[in-house]
Amino acid sequence: MFQWFNAVFPPQLIDLLLRATGETAYMVAVATLIGTLIGGPLGISVAVTGRGRLYGAPAWNRIAGAVVNATRSIPFIILAVAIIPFTRLVAGTSIGTSAAIVPLTVAAIPFIARLVEGAIHEVDRGLIEAAHAMGARPLQIVLKVLLPEALPGIVHGLTLAVVSLIGYSAMVGAVGGGGLGDLGIRYGYQRFMPEMMIAVVVLLIVLVQLVQSVGDRIAKTVNKRHR
């Protein structure tokens, strides 16, 4: 068994798999972090500026919503190619792991914004009215009512975002983005190495399962209804 494994996966290929897995984790982690820092506040702003909401600003709500919808309507692989000049401007190159973070982040921002907006809309309006009745200001309602109540939904949404970004990170391999997708294309497809393709698929499945398990556990921990 070990002889077969060593023959199919010599140390050089194992090193490639480990390095590609690390690159994928790096790309997804950085894109998720930046996407959350920008997309989170954007989603909150869209959620609270609708007509009849805490900060009624329909004009901003329509503009922000339109931008989010426009970005989300573009298939990721098209987006990654279309913004290559922007990627080169930001990262100094359009090839490699660091460059791949740019389109991943651009895709993550509107996705996370919509997930955060949806989680906030799920909060019981009775809680908001009760906070109003007690004299809470809009910012206090956002920070002390909406975000804590929406936190489990936001965690579930971020878990979904990370899983989607793992899939997107495999797509950027088609344009030289590095990571497991790049490895699968170069070795599994172009060099006709099915064992490498299978190894890449298995690693992607393991990553997704790991992220989903951790996300579910965190969501359960922050959900006050299950304590």
PyMOL commands that set and color helices and strands:
alter all, ss='L'
color gray80, all
select helices_A, chain A and resi 2-8+11-48+58-72+76-82+84-91+97-121+125-133+138-175+179-189+194-222+224-226
alter helices_A, ss='H'
color red, helices_A
deselect
rebuild
show_as cartoon
